[in-house]
Structure formats: C-alpha cells, structure tokens
Amino acid sequence: MQLRQLEYLVALARERHFARAAAACYVSQPSLSAAIRRLEHELHVPIVRRGRRYEGLTPEGEVVLAWAHRMLAERDALRQELSALGDGLTGMLRLGVVPTALPAASLLTTPFCDRHPRARVSIESLSSVDITHGLAEFELDAAMTYLDDDSLRRLPLYEERYVLLTPTDGPLGTASTARWAQAAALPLCLLGPRMRNRRIIDECFAADGAKAAPAIESDSVAGLYAHLPGGRWSSVISHAWLHMFGVPEGMRVVPLEGPAHGPRVGLVTGPDDPPSVLAAALVAVAREAGVREALDERLRTYLETADSD
C-alpha cells in the first residue's frame, strides 16, 4: 500500500468523479483508476461501486476512506513536527471558519503568520455542520465556529454581541438604546434564515414580541454590508463584524436592550490526539491574541463615537 493510493481515494471521494479526481491529483484518469484497483487487490475488498460512472464507495470503501484520512493526517503531522525541529514550522494550516466569524479571523491568522513566517494558512468559509465533518475527516486542522459540540477540543474566543446599525437620520438615529421590537419595525437588511446568526437574532426578536421581515437578505456579511451605505437600510449585526467593516458613513451603532452576550465563538481542533503541530501552534497564538478584548474595545470605540455625535 502506498500513501499516493490513499490520496487518490480521498480525491475520488471528494470529487465524486474519476476525471476530476485525476485532475486534482495531476495524474491521468487511467493511472488513478489503476492505483485504486491495486489498493482493492492489496486489501482484498471492493472499495468503489462502479457502473458507467462513479457511484460511490462500498461499505468497505467507507472504512478504508476513514483510515486514509487518518493516515494522511498522521503523515502531514510528522512532516510538520520535523519541520518545527528544524528551521521552523512549515506546511499549510487548514482553517475552517463560520461566515459570521470571518471578519475576526485575522485576529488569529495575522499573529500566527508573524510567529511562523514559513507556514501558510488556507481559510475556508463553511457552515458549522461542514466544519464538524471536516474536522472529523481530518480535512481541517482547526476551525472558528460556534461552540456547540462538547466532543471537540475548544478554546472560547468571544461571545457575540448584537447591536443595531442604523442611519443617523432615521427613526432611531439619535437613540441611546433600542428595543428589539423597535428594530423590527425598521427597513431591515439581515442575513438569510439558513444562517445560524439569523436564527439567533430571530429568537431575540421573538423574545420581545416581534418578528423581523427584512426587505434584503444575504448569505454573507459582505453582501449585507454592501446594502447599508446610502441611509435606507438598518441591520442587526454581531459586534465582531465591526473589526473588518466598521460603521458606514451616515450610520451609527445603537445598543439593543436584552441579553448582553450571544453564543460563544471559539477555536476548535479535530479528534487527532495530540493535535497536529500546526493546530497546536494556532491554539498557542489564540491563547495570547486577546480576541475578546480586541472586539469589545472596537465596539466600545464606536459606541463612544456615537455618544459624542
């Protein structure tokens, strides 16, 4: 058995197409198919269900795939540990991030790259479900996500805090605070209902006896912010978004009455024990990064600016 055979199998399971898997591995399709057939012969089990096209893996193939992920992750971990003993940490840190935490990701990745200049970071925006899968399948080294799963190793980073972003000349433009029901009555732009952040916000509206009916919905924070300049729309945002996007001209931040903090966002690593050298290095950086303090300070600055206007 060769590790290259396992790489081909992982690519095939990911791409679900022989030609695309071969292209991803920079080999010909016959070479990839032959390597997987040799793997089946060596293990004495059928791995791929074949028809006129790729039809998935057999039950035995699913077992082999799980071990392939683990063995390739161990190979990468060995390389990383040896590199750390030499000229410094190298390799690619694969970081999954829920979309609503992306604006704060640089608070970890920038100091990580400063400390480990020979390492690289690949960031992928993923749902919390996809992040859990990616960690379990060793496709991710670490993730910034909502801390829901007690089975994962976790390091809390911050608690989401929700504020109203509204035009200064609007109905709540001079308010010191606002109720959720008042915010629901404004022309709103919010994340879509499939987003975890939106579901949490809807619960806050409901707790104040209101239901938001946004005119604009987006599946990304950037798409939401793109509609805010111009003074027509308001939005309820997580304070973490202020780190990247700030407050558009002509708008101000208004605190919302209700829970002081929302759900926790944290750094989680996968089931490998001990974690990969890259993941452990990121955790070490995260412990010193002061993410919560940085985000709270940014919010405090904007609130003080709004009070002085």
C-alpha positions as a Markdown table, in Angstrom:
| # | Residue | x | y | z |
|---|---|---|---|---|
| 1 | Met | 0.0 | 0.0 | 0.0 |
| 2 | Gln | 1.3 | 3.5 | -0.9 |
| 3 | Leu | 0.2 | 6.8 | 0.5 |
| 4 | Arg | -0.4 | 8.0 | -3.0 |
| 5 | Gln | -3.1 | 5.4 | -3.5 |
| 6 | Leu | -4.8 | 6.8 | -0.4 |
| 7 | Glu | -4.5 | 10.3 | -1.7 |
| 8 | Tyr | -6.2 | 9.2 | -4.9 |
| 9 | Leu | -9.0 | 7.6 | -2.9 |
| 10 | Val | -9.6 | 10.7 | -0.9 |
| 11 | Ala | -9.7 | 12.8 | -4.0 |
| 12 | Leu | -12.2 | 10.5 | -5.7 |
| 13 | Ala | -14.5 | 10.5 | -2.6 |
| 14 | Arg | -14.3 | 14.3 | -2.6 |
| 15 | Glu | -14.8 | 15.0 | -6.3 |
| 16 | Arg | -17.2 | 12.0 | -6.9 |
| 17 | His | -15.8 | 11.8 | -10.4 |
| 18 | Phe | -12.8 | 9.9 | -11.8 |
| 19 | Ala | -11.7 | 12.6 | -14.3 |
| 20 | Arg | -12.0 | 15.4 | -11.8 |
| 21 | Ala | -10.2 | 13.4 | -9.1 |
| 22 | Ala | -7.4 | 12.6 | -11.5 |
| 23 | Ala | -7.1 | 16.3 | -12.5 |
| 24 | Ala | -6.9 | 17.3 | -8.8 |
| 25 | Cys | -4.1 | 14.8 | -8.3 |
| 26 | Tyr | -2.3 | 15.8 | -11.5 |
| 27 | Val | -2.4 | 12.3 | -13.0 |
| 28 | Ser | -4.2 | 10.7 | -15.8 |
| 29 | Gln | -7.6 | 9.0 | -15.2 |
| 30 | Pro | -6.2 | 5.6 | -16.1 |
| 31 | Ser | -3.4 | 6.0 | -13.6 |
| 32 | Leu | -5.8 | 6.9 | -10.8 |
| 33 | Ser | -8.2 | 4.1 | -11.6 |
| 34 | Ala | -5.4 | 1.6 | -11.8 |
| 35 | Ala | -3.9 | 2.7 | -8.4 |
| 36 | Ile | -7.3 | 2.3 | -6.7 |
| 37 | Arg | -7.8 | -1.1 | -8.3 |
| 38 | Arg | -4.3 | -2.1 | -6.9 |
| 39 | Leu | -5.4 | -0.9 | -3.5 |
| 40 | Glu | -8.6 | -3.1 | -3.7 |
| 41 | His | -6.4 | -6.1 | -4.7 |
| 42 | Glu | -4.0 | -5.5 | -1.8 |
| 43 | Leu | -6.7 | -5.1 | 0.8 |
| 44 | His | -8.9 | -7.9 | -0.7 |
| 45 | Val | -12.1 | -5.8 | -0.6 |
| 46 | Pro | -14.1 | -3.8 | -3.1 |
| 47 | Ile | -13.7 | -0.1 | -2.4 |
| 48 | Val | -15.5 | 1.7 | -5.3 |
| 49 | Arg | -19.0 | 0.9 | -6.6 |
| 50 | Arg | -18.5 | 1.1 | -10.4 |
| 51 | Gly | -21.1 | 1.5 | -13.1 |
| 52 | Arg | -21.0 | 3.6 | -16.2 |
| 53 | Arg | -19.8 | 6.4 | -13.9 |
| 54 | Tyr | -18.7 | 6.8 | -10.2 |
| 55 | Glu | -21.5 | 5.5 | -8.0 |
| 56 | Gly | -19.9 | 6.0 | -4.5 |
| 57 | Leu | -17.9 | 3.8 | -2.1 |
| 58 | Thr | -18.8 | 0.3 | -0.8 |
| 59 | Pro | -19.2 | -0.1 | 3.0 |
| 60 | Glu | -15.6 | -1.5 | 3.0 |
| 61 | Gly | -14.6 | 1.6 | 1.0 |
| 62 | Glu | -16.0 | 3.9 | 3.6 |
| 63 | Val | -13.9 | 2.2 | 6.2 |
| 64 | Val | -10.8 | 2.5 | 4.0 |
| 65 | Leu | -11.6 | 6.1 | 3.4 |
| 66 | Ala | -11.8 | 6.9 | 7.1 |
| 67 | Trp | -8.4 | 5.3 | 7.6 |
| 68 | Ala | -7.0 | 7.1 | 4.6 |
| 69 | His | -7.9 | 10.4 | 6.1 |
| 70 | Arg | -6.3 | 9.4 | 9.4 |
| 71 | Met | -3.1 | 8.1 | 7.8 |
| 72 | Leu | -2.6 | 11.1 | 5.6 |
| 73 | Ala | -3.2 | 13.4 | 8.5 |
| 74 | Glu | -0.5 | 11.4 | 10.5 |
| 75 | Arg | 1.9 | 11.8 | 7.6 |
| 76 | Asp | 1.3 | 15.5 | 7.5 |
| 77 | Ala | 1.7 | 15.8 | 11.3 |
| 78 | Leu | 5.0 | 14.0 | 11.1 |
| 79 | Arg | 6.3 | 16.4 | 8.5 |
| 80 | Gln | 5.1 | 19.4 | 10.5 |
| 81 | Glu | 6.8 | 18.2 | 13.7 |
| 82 | Leu | 10.1 | 17.5 | 12.0 |
| 83 | Ser | 10.0 | 20.9 | 10.3 |
| 84 | Ala | 9.3 | 22.6 | 13.7 |
| 85 | Leu | 12.5 | 20.9 | 15.0 |
| 86 | Gly | 14.5 | 22.3 | 12.0 |
| 87 | Asp | 14.1 | 25.8 | 10.5 |
| 88 | Gly | 10.7 | 26.5 | 11.9 |
| 89 | Leu | 7.1 | 25.4 | 11.4 |
| 90 | Thr | 6.2 | 24.9 | 7.7 |
| 91 | Gly | 3.1 | 23.5 | 5.9 |
| 92 | Met | -0.4 | 24.6 | 5.3 |
| 93 | Leu | -2.8 | 25.3 | 8.2 |
| 94 | Arg | -6.3 | 24.4 | 7.1 |
| 95 | Leu | -8.7 | 26.7 | 9.0 |
| 96 | Gly | -12.5 | 26.4 | 8.6 |
| 97 | Val | -14.5 | 29.5 | 9.7 |
| 98 | Val | -18.2 | 30.0 | 10.0 |
| 99 | Pro | -19.2 | 33.0 | 7.8 |
| 100 | Thr | -20.1 | 35.3 | 10.7 |
| 101 | Ala | -16.7 | 34.8 | 12.3 |
| 102 | Leu | -14.7 | 35.5 | 9.2 |
| 103 | Pro | -14.4 | 39.3 | 10.0 |
| 104 | Ala | -12.5 | 38.4 | 13.2 |
| 105 | Ala | -10.3 | 35.6 | 11.7 |
| 106 | Ser | -7.4 | 38.0 | 11.0 |
| 107 | Leu | -7.0 | 38.4 | 14.8 |
| 108 | Leu | -5.7 | 34.9 | 14.8 |
| 109 | Thr | -4.1 | 34.3 | 11.4 |
| 110 | Thr | -2.0 | 37.5 | 11.3 |
| 111 | Pro | -0.2 | 36.8 | 14.6 |
| 112 | Phe | 0.1 | 33.2 | 13.6 |
| 113 | Cys | 1.9 | 34.1 | 10.4 |
| 114 | Asp | 4.1 | 36.6 | 12.3 |
| 115 | Arg | 5.2 | 33.9 | 14.7 |
| 116 | His | 5.6 | 31.2 | 12.0 |
| 117 | Pro | 6.6 | 33.0 | 8.8 |
| 118 | Arg | 7.4 | 29.8 | 6.9 |
| 119 | Ala | 3.9 | 28.4 | 7.5 |
| 120 | Arg | 0.8 | 29.2 | 5.3 |
| 121 | Val | -2.9 | 29.5 | 6.1 |
| 122 | Ser | -5.8 | 28.3 | 4.0 |
| 123 | Ile | -9.1 | 29.7 | 5.2 |
| 124 | Glu | -12.4 | 28.2 | 4.1 |
| 125 | Ser | -15.8 | 29.7 | 4.9 |
| 126 | Leu | -18.0 | 26.7 | 6.0 |
| 127 | Ser | -21.2 | 26.1 | 7.9 |
| 128 | Ser | -20.9 | 24.7 | 11.4 |
| 129 | Val | -22.1 | 21.3 | 10.1 |
| 130 | Asp | -19.4 | 21.2 | 7.4 |
| 131 | Ile | -16.8 | 22.2 | 9.9 |
| 132 | Thr | -17.7 | 19.3 | 12.2 |
| 133 | His | -17.4 | 17.0 | 9.2 |
| 134 | Gly | -14.1 | 18.5 | 8.1 |
| 135 | Leu | -12.5 | 18.1 | 11.5 |
| 136 | Ala | -13.7 | 14.5 | 11.9 |
| 137 | Glu | -12.4 | 13.6 | 8.4 |
| 138 | Phe | -9.0 | 15.3 | 9.0 |
| 139 | Glu | -9.8 | 17.7 | 6.2 |
| 140 | Leu | -9.3 | 20.7 | 8.6 |
| 141 | Asp | -6.7 | 21.3 | 11.2 |
| 142 | Ala | -8.8 | 23.8 | 13.2 |
| 143 | Ala | -11.9 | 26.0 | 13.0 |
| 144 | Met | -13.5 | 29.1 | 14.3 |
| 145 | Thr | -17.1 | 28.2 | 15.0 |
| 146 | Tyr | -20.0 | 28.3 | 17.4 |
| 147 | Leu | -19.2 | 26.1 | 20.5 |
| 148 | Asp | -22.0 | 23.6 | 20.3 |
| 149 | Asp | -20.2 | 20.2 | 20.2 |
| 150 | Asp | -18.8 | 19.2 | 23.6 |
| 151 | Ser | -16.8 | 16.4 | 22.0 |
| 152 | Leu | -14.4 | 18.8 | 20.3 |
| 153 | Arg | -11.4 | 20.4 | 22.0 |
| 154 | Arg | -12.2 | 24.1 | 22.2 |
| 155 | Leu | -10.8 | 27.4 | 23.2 |
| 156 | Pro | -13.5 | 30.1 | 23.7 |
| 157 | Leu | -12.6 | 33.3 | 21.8 |
| 158 | Tyr | -15.5 | 35.7 | 22.3 |
| 159 | Glu | -19.3 | 36.0 | 22.8 |
| 160 | Glu | -21.3 | 37.5 | 20.0 |
| 161 | Arg | -22.9 | 40.8 | 21.0 |
| 162 | Tyr | -25.7 | 42.2 | 18.9 |
| 163 | Val | -26.2 | 45.9 | 18.1 |
| 164 | Leu | -28.3 | 47.9 | 15.7 |
| 165 | Leu | -26.6 | 49.6 | 12.8 |
| 166 | Thr | -29.0 | 52.4 | 11.6 |
| 167 | Pro | -28.9 | 55.7 | 9.6 |
| 168 | Thr | -28.2 | 58.7 | 11.7 |
| 169 | Asp | -31.2 | 60.5 | 10.2 |
| 170 | Gly | -33.5 | 57.5 | 10.7 |
| 171 | Pro | -36.2 | 56.9 | 13.4 |
| 172 | Leu | -33.6 | 55.5 | 15.9 |
| 173 | Gly | -30.6 | 57.5 | 14.7 |
| 174 | Thr | -30.3 | 59.5 | 17.9 |
| 175 | Ala | -31.5 | 56.8 | 20.3 |
| 176 | Ser | -29.2 | 55.8 | 23.2 |
| 177 | Thr | -30.6 | 52.3 | 23.2 |
| 178 | Ala | -33.3 | 50.5 | 21.3 |
| 179 | Arg | -35.7 | 47.6 | 21.9 |
| 180 | Trp | -35.7 | 44.6 | 19.5 |
| 181 | Ala | -39.3 | 45.4 | 18.6 |
| 182 | Gln | -38.3 | 48.9 | 17.6 |
| 183 | Ala | -35.6 | 47.5 | 15.4 |
| 184 | Ala | -38.0 | 45.0 | 13.8 |
| 185 | Ala | -40.1 | 47.9 | 12.6 |
| 186 | Leu | -37.2 | 49.4 | 10.5 |
| 187 | Pro | -36.4 | 48.7 | 6.9 |
| 188 | Leu | -34.0 | 45.9 | 7.5 |
| 189 | Cys | -31.2 | 44.1 | 5.8 |
| 190 | Leu | -30.3 | 40.8 | 7.5 |
| 191 | Leu | -28.5 | 37.5 | 6.9 |
| 192 | Gly | -30.7 | 34.8 | 5.4 |
| 193 | Pro | -32.7 | 32.4 | 7.5 |
| 194 | Arg | -30.4 | 29.4 | 6.9 |
| 195 | Met | -27.6 | 31.3 | 8.7 |
| 196 | Arg | -27.1 | 30.4 | 12.4 |
| 197 | Asn | -26.7 | 34.1 | 13.2 |
| 198 | Arg | -30.1 | 35.0 | 11.7 |
| 199 | Arg | -31.8 | 32.2 | 13.7 |
| 200 | Ile | -30.4 | 33.6 | 16.9 |
| 201 | Ile | -31.4 | 37.1 | 16.0 |
| 202 | Asp | -34.9 | 35.9 | 15.2 |
| 203 | Glu | -35.1 | 34.4 | 18.6 |
| 204 | Cys | -34.2 | 37.7 | 20.2 |
| 205 | Phe | -36.9 | 39.5 | 18.1 |
| 206 | Ala | -39.4 | 36.9 | 19.2 |
| 207 | Ala | -38.5 | 37.3 | 22.9 |
| 208 | Asp | -39.5 | 41.0 | 22.6 |
| 209 | Gly | -42.8 | 40.0 | 20.9 |
| 210 | Ala | -41.7 | 41.0 | 17.4 |
| 211 | Lys | -40.9 | 39.3 | 14.1 |
| 212 | Ala | -38.5 | 40.8 | 11.6 |
| 213 | Ala | -39.4 | 41.0 | 7.9 |
| 214 | Pro | -36.2 | 42.1 | 6.2 |
| 215 | Ala | -36.5 | 43.5 | 2.7 |
| 216 | Ile | -33.0 | 42.4 | 1.9 |
| 217 | Glu | -31.4 | 39.0 | 2.9 |
| 218 | Ser | -27.9 | 37.9 | 2.2 |
| 219 | Asp | -25.9 | 34.8 | 2.7 |
| 220 | Ser | -22.7 | 36.7 | 3.5 |
| 221 | Val | -21.7 | 39.5 | 5.8 |
| 222 | Ala | -20.1 | 41.3 | 2.9 |
| 223 | Gly | -23.3 | 41.1 | 0.9 |
| 224 | Leu | -25.3 | 42.5 | 3.8 |
| 225 | Tyr | -22.8 | 45.4 | 4.4 |
| 226 | Ala | -22.9 | 46.3 | 0.6 |
| 227 | His | -26.5 | 47.5 | 1.1 |
| 228 | Leu | -26.0 | 49.6 | 4.1 |
| 229 | Pro | -24.4 | 52.8 | 2.7 |
| 230 | Gly | -26.9 | 55.3 | 1.5 |
| 231 | Gly | -29.1 | 55.7 | 4.5 |
| 232 | Arg | -32.0 | 53.4 | 3.5 |
| 233 | Trp | -31.5 | 50.2 | 5.4 |
| 234 | Ser | -30.7 | 49.2 | 9.0 |
| 235 | Ser | -29.3 | 45.9 | 10.2 |
| 236 | Val | -28.7 | 44.0 | 13.4 |
| 237 | Ile | -25.1 | 42.9 | 13.4 |
| 238 | Ser | -22.6 | 41.0 | 15.5 |
| 239 | His | -20.0 | 43.3 | 17.1 |
| 240 | Ala | -17.3 | 41.1 | 15.6 |
| 241 | Trp | -18.2 | 42.4 | 12.1 |
| 242 | Leu | -17.1 | 45.9 | 13.2 |
| 243 | His | -13.5 | 44.7 | 13.2 |
| 244 | Met | -13.4 | 44.4 | 9.4 |
| 245 | Phe | -16.3 | 46.5 | 8.1 |
| 246 | Gly | -16.7 | 49.3 | 10.8 |
| 247 | Val | -19.6 | 51.7 | 10.6 |
| 248 | Pro | -20.6 | 53.0 | 7.1 |
| 249 | Glu | -20.7 | 56.8 | 6.7 |
| 250 | Gly | -24.0 | 58.2 | 7.8 |
| 251 | Met | -24.8 | 55.4 | 10.2 |
| 252 | Arg | -24.3 | 54.8 | 13.9 |
| 253 | Val | -24.3 | 51.9 | 16.4 |
| 254 | Val | -27.2 | 51.7 | 18.8 |
| 255 | Pro | -27.1 | 49.1 | 21.7 |
| 256 | Leu | -30.1 | 46.7 | 21.8 |
| 257 | Glu | -31.8 | 46.1 | 25.1 |
| 258 | Gly | -31.7 | 42.4 | 26.0 |
| 259 | Pro | -29.1 | 39.7 | 26.6 |
| 260 | Ala | -25.6 | 41.2 | 27.0 |
| 261 | His | -24.0 | 38.4 | 25.1 |
| 262 | Gly | -25.0 | 35.8 | 22.5 |
| 263 | Pro | -23.5 | 32.4 | 21.8 |
| 264 | Arg | -19.8 | 31.7 | 22.2 |
| 265 | Val | -17.4 | 31.5 | 19.2 |
| 266 | Gly | -14.2 | 29.6 | 19.7 |
| 267 | Leu | -11.3 | 27.8 | 18.2 |
| 268 | Val | -11.8 | 24.0 | 17.9 |
| 269 | Thr | -9.4 | 21.3 | 16.8 |
| 270 | Gly | -10.1 | 17.8 | 15.5 |
| 271 | Pro | -10.1 | 14.3 | 17.0 |
| 272 | Asp | -6.4 | 13.6 | 16.5 |
| 273 | Asp | -4.6 | 13.3 | 19.8 |
| 274 | Pro | -2.3 | 15.1 | 20.2 |
| 275 | Pro | -3.4 | 17.7 | 17.7 |
| 276 | Ser | -1.3 | 18.5 | 14.7 |
| 277 | Val | 1.7 | 20.7 | 15.2 |
| 278 | Leu | 0.0 | 23.5 | 13.1 |
| 279 | Ala | -3.2 | 23.2 | 15.1 |
| 280 | Ala | -1.3 | 23.3 | 18.4 |
| 281 | Ala | 0.6 | 26.4 | 17.2 |
| 282 | Leu | -2.6 | 28.2 | 16.3 |
| 283 | Val | -4.1 | 27.4 | 19.7 |
| 284 | Ala | -1.0 | 28.8 | 21.4 |
| 285 | Val | -1.4 | 32.0 | 19.4 |
| 286 | Ala | -5.1 | 32.2 | 20.2 |
| 287 | Arg | -4.4 | 32.0 | 23.9 |
| 288 | Glu | -2.4 | 35.2 | 23.7 |
| 289 | Ala | -4.3 | 37.0 | 21.0 |
| 290 | Gly | -6.9 | 38.7 | 23.2 |
| 291 | Val | -9.7 | 38.3 | 20.6 |
| 292 | Arg | -12.5 | 39.1 | 23.1 |
| 293 | Glu | -10.7 | 42.2 | 24.3 |
| 294 | Ala | -10.0 | 43.5 | 20.8 |
| 295 | Leu | -13.5 | 43.1 | 19.7 |
| 296 | Asp | -15.0 | 44.6 | 22.8 |
| 297 | Glu | -12.6 | 47.6 | 22.5 |
| 298 | Arg | -13.7 | 48.1 | 18.9 |
| 299 | Leu | -17.3 | 48.1 | 19.9 |
| 300 | Arg | -16.7 | 50.5 | 22.8 |
| 301 | Thr | -14.9 | 52.9 | 20.5 |
| 302 | Tyr | -17.8 | 53.1 | 18.1 |
| 303 | Leu | -20.3 | 53.5 | 20.9 |
| 304 | Glu | -18.3 | 56.3 | 22.4 |
| 305 | Thr | -18.1 | 58.0 | 19.0 |
| 306 | Ala | -21.9 | 57.7 | 18.6 |
| 307 | Asp | -22.5 | 59.2 | 22.0 |
| 308 | Ser | -20.3 | 62.2 | 21.2 |
| 309 | Asp | -22.0 | 63.0 | 17.9 |
